[in-house]
Amino acid sequence: MRLLQVWREARGKRLENELNDLLAHVDGMSALAKSVCFNNIWATHEYLVAAYDSLPVPDRKILIRSLRKGASKMWKQGRRPSAVGLGIVLLNIESRHTPGVSAASVLQRTNAIIVAASK
């Protein structure tokens, strides 16, 4: 049981590191690029949360893996603001279902970004 707890906290820390990386990209964006990023967050968040929550656990992992590949493809195509927005939504979804202090921090921070994107 202890090993699982250590793994989950390590996963939360990894989510936190990924969020810090994405936020560094947001900080370097122009106003237009930030607008595209926030629009992507606003447009996809509720839909993806509902889709994720409606799936059984094995299919949730498949959905996350597929969306991560999509974000990576967007990044490689030069659609970086959209890729960053999708990445933030994915971190929000994953942190909802990952226990630990680090995951809770990621959830709180991504929730604040999502609220900002909705304004």
Backbone hydrogen bonds in HBPLUS format (Angstrom, degrees):
<---DONOR---> <-ACCEPTOR-->    atom                        ^
c    i                          cat <-CA-CA->   ^        H-A-AA   ^      H-
h    n   atom  resd res      DA  || num        DHA   H-A  angle D-A-AA Bond
n    s   type  num  typ     dist DA aas  dist angle  dist       angle   num
A0005-GLN N   A0001-MET O   3.15 MM   4  6.49 155.2  2.21 149.2 155.9     1
A0006-VAL N   A0002-ARG O   2.97 MM   4  6.25 155.7  2.03 150.5 157.0     2
A0007-TRP N   A0003-LEU O   2.93 MM   4  6.17 155.9  1.99 147.2 154.0     3
A0008-ARG N   A0004-LEU O   2.92 MM   4  6.15 160.9  1.96 149.8 154.5     4
A0009-GLU N   A0005-GLN O   3.04 MM   4  6.26 158.8  2.09 147.5 152.7     5
A0010-ALA N   A0006-VAL O   2.95 MM   4  6.14 152.8  2.02 144.3 152.4     6
A0011-ARG N   A0007-TRP O   2.83 MM   4  6.14 147.8  1.94 146.9 156.5     7
A0012-GLY N   A0008-ARG O   2.94 MM   4  6.25 152.3  2.02 144.7 152.0     8
A0013-LYS N   A0009-GLU O   2.95 MM   4  6.25 150.2  2.04 144.9 152.8     9
A0014-ARG N   A0010-ALA O   2.96 MM   4  6.25 148.9  2.06 143.5 152.1    10
A0015-LEU N   A0011-ARG O   2.94 MM   4  6.28 155.7  2.00 149.8 156.1    11
A0016-GLU N   A0012-GLY O   2.98 MM   4  6.25 152.7  2.06 143.4 150.9    12
A0017-ASN N   A0013-LYS O   2.94 MM   4  6.26 153.8  2.01 146.9 153.4    13
A0018-GLU N   A0014-ARG O   2.93 MM   4  6.21 157.1  1.98 150.3 156.6    14
A0019-LEU N   A0015-LEU O   2.91 MM   4  6.17 155.5  1.97 148.8 155.5    15
A0020-ASN N   A0016-GLU O   2.99 MM   4  6.25 160.3  2.03 148.9 153.9    16
A0021-ASP N   A0017-ASN O   3.03 MM   4  6.28 151.6  2.12 144.2 151.7    17
A0022-LEU N   A0018-GLU O   2.95 MM   4  6.26 160.1  1.99 150.6 155.7    18
A0023-LEU N   A0019-LEU O   2.84 MM   4  6.06 162.8  1.87 157.1 161.9    19
A0024-ALA N   A0020-ASN O   3.04 MM   4  6.20 141.4  2.19 138.0 147.7    20
A0025-HIS N   A0021-ASP O   3.26 MM   4  6.64 145.3  2.39 141.4 149.9    21
A0025-HIS N   A0022-LEU O   3.04 MM   3  5.15 122.3  2.39  96.6 111.1    22
A0026-VAL N   A0022-LEU O   2.98 MM   4  6.39 151.9  2.06 147.0 155.4    23
A0027-ASP N   A0023-LEU O   2.92 MM   4  6.13 158.9  1.96 147.2 152.1    24
A0028-GLY N   A0025-HIS O   3.13 MM   3  5.22 131.8  2.38  97.2 109.8    25
A0029-MET N   A0026-VAL O   3.04 MM   3  5.21 164.2  2.06 111.1 116.0    26
A0034-LYS N   A0030-SER O   2.92 MM   4  6.17 157.8  1.97 152.9 159.2    27
A0035-SER N   A0031-ALA O   3.01 MM   4  6.19 149.0  2.10 140.7 149.2    28
A0036-VAL N   A0032-LEU O   3.02 MM   4  6.39 152.3  2.10 148.1 155.1    29
A0037-CYS N   A0033-ALA O   2.93 MM   4  6.18 160.2  1.97 149.3 154.9    30
A0038-PHE N   A0034-LYS O   2.84 MM   4  6.03 170.2  1.85 155.7 157.7    31
A0039-ASN N   A0035-SER O   2.87 MM   4  5.94 150.1  1.96 142.2 151.2    32
A0040-ASN N   A0036-VAL O   2.97 MM   4  6.18 152.7  2.05 145.4 152.2    33
A0041-ILE N   A0037-CYS O   3.06 MM   4  6.41 155.9  2.12 147.8 154.4    34
A0042-TRP N   A0038-PHE O   2.87 MM   4  6.09 168.3  1.88 151.5 154.5    35
A0043-ALA N   A0039-ASN O   2.84 MM   4  5.96 156.9  1.90 148.8 155.2    36
A0044-THR N   A0040-ASN O   3.05 MM   4  6.04 142.6  2.19 145.6 153.4    37
A0045-HIS N   A0041-ILE O   3.01 MM   4  5.61 158.2  2.06 153.7 156.5    38
A0048-LEU N   A0044-THR O   2.93 MM   4  5.96 169.6  1.94 164.5 167.5    39
A0049-VAL N   A0045-HIS O   2.94 MM   4  6.11 161.4  1.98 159.7 165.1    40
A0050-ALA N   A0046-GLU O   3.03 MM   4  6.15 164.1  2.06 147.9 152.3    41
A0051-ALA N   A0047-TYR O   2.92 MM   4  6.13 157.7  1.97 147.7 154.6    42
A0052-TYR N   A0048-LEU O   2.86 MM   4  5.94 164.9  1.88 147.7 152.0    43
A0053-ASP N   A0049-VAL O   2.90 MM   4  6.03 168.6  1.91 152.5 155.8    44
A0054-SER N   A0050-ALA O   3.12 MM   4  6.17 137.2  2.31 139.5 149.4    45
A0055-LEU N   A0052-TYR O   3.17 MM   3  5.52 159.1  2.22 110.7 117.1    46
A0059-ASP N   A0056-PRO O   3.00 MM   3  5.50 119.9  2.38 114.0 128.6    47
A0060-ARG N   A0056-PRO O   3.01 MM   4  6.27 139.3  2.18 149.3 160.8    48
A0060-ARG N   A0057-VAL O   3.04 MM   3  5.00 127.3  2.33  97.4 112.0    49
A0061-LYS N   A0057-VAL O   3.29 MM   4  6.66 153.4  2.37 156.6 160.8    50
A0062-ILE N   A0058-PRO O   3.35 MM   4  6.68 152.0  2.44 138.7 146.0    51
A0063-LEU N   A0059-ASP O   2.90 MM   4  6.15 157.8  1.95 147.5 153.1    52
A0064-ILE N   A0060-ARG O   2.95 MM   4  6.23 169.1  1.97 155.6 157.5    53
A0065-ARG N   A0061-LYS O   2.97 MM   4  6.09 164.8  1.99 147.2 151.8    54
A0066-SER N   A0062-ILE O   2.89 MM   4  6.06 158.8  1.94 149.5 155.5    55
A0067-LEU N   A0063-LEU O   2.86 MM   4  6.10 161.8  1.89 156.3 161.3    56
A0068-ARG N   A0064-ILE O   2.87 MM   4  6.05 154.4  1.93 151.2 158.4    57
A0069-LYS N   A0065-ARG O   3.06 MM   4  6.30 154.6  2.12 144.1 150.7    58
A0070-GLY N   A0066-SER O   2.95 MM   4  6.26 150.7  2.04 143.0 151.7    59
A0071-ALA N   A0067-LEU O   2.87 MM   4  6.16 153.5  1.94 148.1 154.5    60
A0072-SER N   A0068-ARG O   2.92 MM   4  6.18 156.0  1.98 147.0 153.8    61
A0073-LYS N   A0069-LYS O   2.87 MM   4  6.12 152.0  1.95 146.4 154.4    62
A0074-MET N   A0070-GLY O   2.90 MM   4  6.18 156.8  1.96 147.7 153.9    63
A0075-TRP N   A0071-ALA O   2.95 MM   4  6.19 158.5  1.99 147.5 153.1    64
A0076-LYS N   A0072-SER O   3.01 MM   4  6.28 161.2  2.04 148.4 152.7    65
A0077-GLN N   A0073-LYS O   2.96 MM   4  6.19 138.5  2.14 143.8 155.4    66
A0077-GLN N   A0074-MET O   3.12 MM   3  5.06 126.0  2.43  93.1 107.4    67
A0079-ARG N   A0074-MET O   2.86 MM   5  5.04 147.8  1.97 159.3 150.3    68
A0078-GLY N   A0075-TRP O   3.04 MM   3  5.25 158.1  2.09 106.5 113.1    69
A0083-ALA N   A0079-ARG O   3.04 MM   4  6.28 154.7  2.11 150.2 158.3    70
A0084-VAL N   A0080-ARG O   2.85 MM   4  6.05 159.7  1.89 159.5 163.7    71
A0085-GLY N   A0081-PRO O   3.00 MM   4  6.19 158.7  2.04 144.3 150.3    72
A0086-LEU N   A0082-SER O   2.95 MM   4  6.17 163.0  1.98 150.5 154.5    73
A0087-GLY N   A0083-ALA O   2.89 MM   4  6.06 152.8  1.96 143.0 151.4    74
A0088-ILE N   A0084-VAL O   2.95 MM   4  6.23 151.3  2.03 149.5 156.2    75
A0089-VAL N   A0085-GLY O   3.10 MM   4  6.41 158.0  2.16 148.2 153.9    76
A0090-LEU N   A0086-LEU O   2.90 MM   4  6.16 160.2  1.94 152.7 158.2    77
A0091-LEU N   A0087-GLY O   2.96 MM   4  6.20 156.1  2.02 146.7 152.9    78
A0092-ASN N   A0088-ILE O   3.01 MM   4  6.25 150.6  2.10 144.1 152.2    79
A0093-ILE N   A0089-VAL O   2.99 MM   4  6.31 159.9  2.03 152.7 157.4    80
A0094-GLU N   A0090-LEU O   2.90 MM   4  6.12 172.5  1.91 156.6 158.4    81
A0095-SER N   A0091-LEU O   2.89 MM   4  5.87 158.6  1.94 144.4 150.8    82
A0096-ARG N   A0092-ASN O   3.22 MM   4  6.36 135.8  2.43 139.6 149.4    83
A0096-ARG N   A0093-ILE O   3.24 MM   3  5.38 136.2  2.45  99.1 110.6    84
A0097-HIS N   A0094-GLU O   3.10 MM   3  5.54 145.1  2.23 108.8 117.9    85
A0098-THR N   A0095-SER O   3.47 MM   3  5.00 173.2  2.48  97.3  98.6    86
A0104-ALA N   A0100-GLY O   3.05 MM   4  6.23 153.6  2.12 143.5 151.3    87
A0105-SER N   A0101-VAL O   2.96 MM   4  6.23 148.4  2.06 146.5 155.0    88
A0106-VAL N   A0102-SER O   3.00 MM   4  6.33 154.7  2.06 148.0 154.6    89
A0107-LEU N   A0103-ALA O   2.89 MM   4  6.15 160.8  1.92 151.4 156.5    90
A0108-GLN N   A0104-ALA O   2.97 MM   4  6.18 161.0  2.01 145.9 150.7    91
A0109-ARG N   A0105-SER O   2.96 MM   4  6.15 166.0  1.98 152.0 155.8    92
A0110-THR N   A0106-VAL O   2.83 MM   4  5.95 164.8  1.86 155.0 159.4    93
A0111-ASN N   A0107-LEU O   2.88 MM   4  5.92 152.4  1.96 145.0 153.0    94
A0112-ALA N   A0108-GLN O   3.13 MM   4  6.37 152.2  2.21 142.5 149.2    95
A0113-ILE N   A0109-ARG O   3.13 MM   4  6.46 149.2  2.23 141.3 149.6    96
A0114-ILE N   A0110-THR O   2.89 MM   4  6.12 158.2  1.94 150.7 156.4    97
A0115-VAL N   A0111-ASN O   2.94 MM   4  6.19 155.6  2.00 149.1 155.3    98
A0116-ALA N   A0112-ALA O   3.03 MM   4  6.24 158.5  2.08 142.6 148.5    99
A0117-ALA N   A0113-ILE O   2.82 MM   4  6.08 147.7  1.93 146.3 156.0   100
A0118-SER N   A0114-ILE O   3.08 MM   4  6.27 132.2  2.32 138.6 150.2   101
A0118-SER N   A0115-VAL O   3.17 MM   3  5.20 134.3  2.38  95.6 108.0   102
A0119-LYS N   A0116-ALA O   3.27 MM   3  5.53 162.6  2.30 106.3 111.5   103
